[in-house]
Amino acid sequence: MVSLRAGRLLRAGMALGANNVGTVIVQLLTVPALIHAWQPGLYGEWLLLSTVLGYLAMSDLGLTSVAHNRIDAACARGDTAAASRSFLASLIILGVAVGGVLLIVVVAAALFGATMWDALPAMPAGEARLTLGLLLVDGVLLVGYSHVVNLLRSVQRVAELTTWQSAFRLSGMLAVPAVALLGGRPWAAALASLLVHAAFFFALVVRLRGKVTWLRLLGTMFDRSEAKTLARLMATFALLPASTALYLQGALIVVGALLGPVAVALYSTMRTFTRLITQFVPIAGSAMWSELAHANASGDRVGVARMARLLLWVTPAVVFGLVAVYAIGGETFYQAWTGKKFTFDHWLFVWLIAQASVLALATTLEVLILSVNQHARYAVLYLLTTAAGLVLGYMLVPAVGLAGVPAGGTVAALVPLAYCVVYALRAAGARSR
């Protein structure tokens, strides 16, 4: 069993690594391409409109994680009927949640639209509305795809799952700069991303029908008690994607409110450059998620302890290595990457590196908590500290400039990191009875 698990972890880790390498390469190419095609002002406005994708992602409310933890555990026990009940209940809940978020966005646009469009001087109001609408539809596809593709976890094909996720994400990321470089406006780029994502969603459904055979049980397996259980679990888990969206999009809103769209483009560009740490370090945790869920469901506490010890050793080492690379060549590469169109802000760079390092450590170790749905206290703590970090950053910006945003976030993120370290040390010390 250990050798089989090691093989699955290795394949999953390699797939996640390749996925992240591809993502980073595309990000590095996309930013200068969009800056060249649209100039910083229009690019900044595109980033502001794109924040809607982050808030739509919040509509998942952690449902994908808690539902697929239960689906994985049911499959580990051989109970495919329970897996089917969990998946059907999760689809119904997800549909309601996405509809609720869409309604909120539409109402907000109707009430505050005039103010919103006035804040986007480089984009006519009609184009801004069309772009926002296309991004909303694309966001719905993104949420649905992310939920459905995780069914591959139930048959322990995490490497294939990662490949599908990577193809979906990278296709949209490539479509946007391709359209922009051909002279297309933001609405055309949003439409291209939407069409590519729709094609991938259709192909995924065809694949799953042949691979996850228990999906044939859907339609007659709705269980109200299972829906209530999922709703209870996601009520607290929802705080985690909310915190992530708050961290990613809230910072842009703070910068935009205080310093304007050009500053948003500068901040977003530098953060994209430094987020290599948060993209690569959590690979080990992501690769272990499904294995941890299966091991806990089958009572394999020794296996859980081994994986926890591995995370505690690997994670800090990878963070240290990446920080060293940034320290040696970060400024030189950034200047070449952006064509020197943005001033290199040394302190912004330092604090973004610090924030990315702390978040990477926490998001890697938190898989030990999340894979068994023991997330209630941690989720509340994470949301509160994320909000506190934004408030602190808002207060620091007038005094220290853009660097104040990641500085506040770094200080606040130390608290959930400490929680994760303590939990991981306890898990690493566990023994089978």
N, C-alpha and C positions, 0 to 999 in steps of 0.2 A: 504493500500500500504506500509505503514511504517513497519508493522509487517512482511509482505511478504519479504520486502527488508532485514530486520533484520535477518530473517531466512536464506535467501540466503547468506548473509554476514557471518553468523555464520558457516554455512556448508562449505563455501569456505575457511574461516579462519582455521577451523579444518582440512580440507583436506590439505591446504598448510602447516600447522604446522606438521601434520603427515609426509608429504612429506619431509620437511626439517629435521625432526628428523631422518628419514630413511637415507637421504643423508649424514647427519653428521656421523651417526653410520658407514655407509659403508666407508666414507672417513677415519674415525679413524682406521678402520680395514685394509683398503687398503694400506695406506702408510707404516706401518711396515711390511706388507706382501710383498710388492714389494721391500723394502729395504733388507729384508731377502733373497728373492728369487734371486734378480738381483745384490745386493750390490749397494752402493751409486753411483758408476761410471756409470754403465749401466742404473740405474734408472734415473740419471740426463740426460743421452742421450735420454731416452724415453720421458722425460718431454720436452726436446728441440724439438724433432720431433712432439710431440703432440701439439705444439703451432700452427700447421697448422689448427687444428680444430677451434681455436679462430679466425684465419683470414678467414676461410671459413664461420664462423658464421657472419662475417662482410658483406658477400655477400648479406645477407638479406636486408642490408641497411635501416633498420627500416621499411621495407615494411610490415611485419606482423603487426606491431603496427598501422600504419596509415590506412592500408586496413581494419583491423578488427574494428578499431574505426568507420569507415564509414559503414561497414557491420552491426555493432551493432546498429548504429543510424538508418539505413534503416529498420532493423527489428523492432525497437521500433516504427517506423511510420507505420509498416505493409507493407512496400514496398519491397517484396521479389525479385522482378525483379531487383531493384537497387542493392540489396545485391548480387545477382548472377552476375551482370555486374562487380561489384567491385572485386569479388573473381576471376573471369576468367581473368580480366585484371591483377590482382596481380600475378596469376600463370605464365602468359606469361612474365611479367617483372622479376619475380624471376628466371625463367629459363635462361634468358639472363644474369642476374647478376652473377649467379653461374657459368655459362659457362665462363664468363669473368675472374673471379677470378681463376678458374682452369687453364685457358690459361696462366695467369701470373705466377702461381706456376710452371707449366711445363716448361715454357721458362726460369724462374730463375734457376730451377734445371739443365736444359741443359747447361746454361751459366756458372753457378758457382758450379756445382755439385762436381767437384774435391775438391774444398776448403771446401765445406760443409761436405763431407764424411771424409776428413782428420781431421775435428774437432770432430769426433766421434770415438775415438780409441778403445772403448770396443765393437764396432759393425762393422762387415765387411761391405764394401761398398754395396755389393749386398743385404745384409739383410736390410741395412738402406733404400735403394731404394724401396724394397718390402714393408717394414713397412710404409714408407711415402705414397706409392700408395694406400695401404689398408686404411690408415687413411683419405686420400682424399675422397675415395668412401664413407666411413663411415660419413665423414663430410657432404657430399651432402645429404645423408639420414637424417642426423640430421637437416639440414636447412629445407628440405621439410617437415619432420614430424612436426617440431615446427610451421610451417606455417599452415599446414592442420588441426592440432589438435585444433587450436584456433577457428575453426568453432563452437565448442561446446559453445563458448561465445554467439553466436548469438541466441541460444535457452536457454540462461541463465542457463547453467549447468556448472558453473565454478568449482564446486567440482569434477565432473566427469572429466573435462578437466585436473585438477590437478592430478588426479589419473593416467590418461593415460600418462601425462608428467613424473610423478614419476616412473612409471613402465618402461618406455622407458629408462630413464636416469640410473636408478639403475641397470637394467639388464646389460647394457654395463659396468658399474662400477664394477659389481661383476664378469663379465666374465674375465676381465683383470687379477686381482689377482689370480683367480681360475686357469687359464692357467699357470701363472707364478709359482705358488706353485707346480704345477704338472711337472715342469721342462721345460715349454715352453718358447721360446724366444719371444722378442717383436713382431715379425711378426705374430706369432701364436696368441698372445693376441689380436692384432689388427683385425685379421681375425675372432676370436670368437665374438668380440664386433660387427663387421659388420653383421654377420649372425643373431645374436640375434635381432639387430635393424631392420633388414629387415623383420623378422617375425612379430615384433610388428607393423611395418608400414602397412603390409598387413591386420592384424587384425583390425587396426584403420579404414582403408578404408571400410571394410565390415560394421563396426559399423556405420559410418557416412552415408552410403547409406540409412540406415533405419531411422536415427534420423533427419538429416537435409534434409527435403523433397524437398526444393527448389533447391537442387543441380541438380535435373533433368532438370532444365532450362539451364544448362551449354551447350555450344556448339553452341548456336544460339544467345547468348546475348553479344558478344564482342562489346564494346563501346570505340572507339578511344579517345573520350573526357575524359572518365573516366580514361583511361590509362595515359593520360597527367596529369590529376589532381593528381593521385597517384604518378607519377614521380616527380611532383613539390613538393609534400609534403615530399616524401622520400629523396629528394635531401638534405634537411636540417636534417631530422630525422636520416639519415645515419650517421651523425656525432656522435650520441649517442652510437650505437654499436661499431663504430670505436674507440671511447674513452674508452669503456669498454675493448675491445680487447687490446688497447694500454696500459691500466692500468695493465691488467692481464699478457699479453705476453711480453709487452715492458719491464716490470721490470725484467722478467727472462732473456731477451736478454742482458740488461744492466749488470746484475749480471754475466751472463755467459761470456760476453766480458771482464769484468774487473777481475773476480776471478775464472772462470772455472766451469765445470759441477758439481763438488762436492759442491761448494758454491750454485749452482742453486738448488740442492737437499735440502740443509739446508734451504735456503730461502723459497722454495716452501712448505717444510714441516711445517715450523713455520707459514707461511701465511695460509695454510690450517687449522691449529689448531686455528688461531685467527679469521678466516672468519665465525665462528659461528654467530658473530654479524651481518654481512652483509647478512647472510642467513635467520636469524629469524626476525630481526627487520622489513624488508620490507613486511612481511606477510600481515599486515593491508592494506597497499597500494595496493598490488597485488589483494587482495580480493575485494577491492572497484573499481578496474579499470573499469570493465564492467558495474557496477552499476552507476558509474560516467558518463560513455558515454551515457547510457540510460537516466539518469536524465537530463543531459544537452540537449539531443536531444528532450526530451519532455517538456523542459522549467521548470523543477522542481528545481528552484534556492534554495529554502529552504532546500531540500534534499541534494544538493551539499554543502551548508553551514554547515549542521549538520555533514556530513562526514569529511569536512575539519577540523572542531573543534575537532572531535574525533581523527584524525591523529595528530593534534598538542599536544594533551594531552598524547596519548598512546605512541607515538614514543620515546620521551626523557625518559619516565619512563622505557621502556623496555631496552633501551641502558644502562641506569644507572645500572639496575639490572644485566645485563650480564657482564658489566665491573667489578662490585663488585665480581662476581663469579670468573672471571679470576684473579683478584687481590688476592683473598684468596687462590685458589688452582691451579692456572695456571701452575706454575713451576713444582710442584710435579707431576701433571698429565702428563705434557709434557715429563718429564724424564722417567716416567713409560711407556708412549705410544711409545716412540722411542727406548726403551731399552737402553737409554743413549748412543746411537750410534752417536748422535749429541750433541755438546756442547750447553748448554742453554745460548743464547746471551740475556742478560737482556734488553739492550737498543733496540735491534731489536724487542723484544717482546713488549716493551712499545710503540714504535712507530707504530708497526703493529696494536696494539689495538686502538691507537689514529686514525690512518687512517681508520680502519674499522668502528669506531664509526661515524666519520664525513661522510663517504660515505653512511652508513646505514641511517642516518638522511636525507641526500639529496635524495637518491633513493626511500625513502618512500614518502616524500612530493612531489616529482616530478610527481607522478601519477596525481595530479590535473592539471598539465600542459599538460602531454602527452595524457590523455584520451580525450582531445578535440582538439588535433592537433595544439596547440598553442606553438610550441616548437622551432621555428626558432632561436630566440635570445639565448635561453637557450642552445640549441645544440652547437652553435658556442662557447659560453662561456665555456661549459663543455670540448670541445675538446682542446681549447687553454690552459685551466688550467691543463688538464691532461698532455699535452705535456710539459708544463712548469714544472710540478712536476717531470717528468722523467729527464729533463735537470738538474734541481736543485739536484735531487737525484744522478745523474751521477757525478756532481761536488762535492757532499758531501762524496761519497764512499771513495775516497783516504784519507780523513781526519778522518772520523768516522767509516768506515767499512760498513757492510751490513745495519746497521740502517739508513744510509743516504738515501737509496731508499725510505722507507716509510715516513721518516721525510720530504723529499721534497714533496712527494705526499700529506701528511696531510696538509701542509701549503697551497698548491695550491687548495685543495678541499674545503677549507673554503669559497672560492668565490662563487661557484655554490650553496653551502648550504645556504648562505645568500640570494641568489636570490630566492631559493625555499621557504624559511621562509617568505619572504615578500609577495610572491604570495599566499601562504597558508593563511596568515593573512587577505589578501584582500578577498579571497574566503570565509573564515569563517565569515566575516562581511556582506556578501551579504544577501539581503532580496528579496522576491518575490514582483513584482510590483502590 
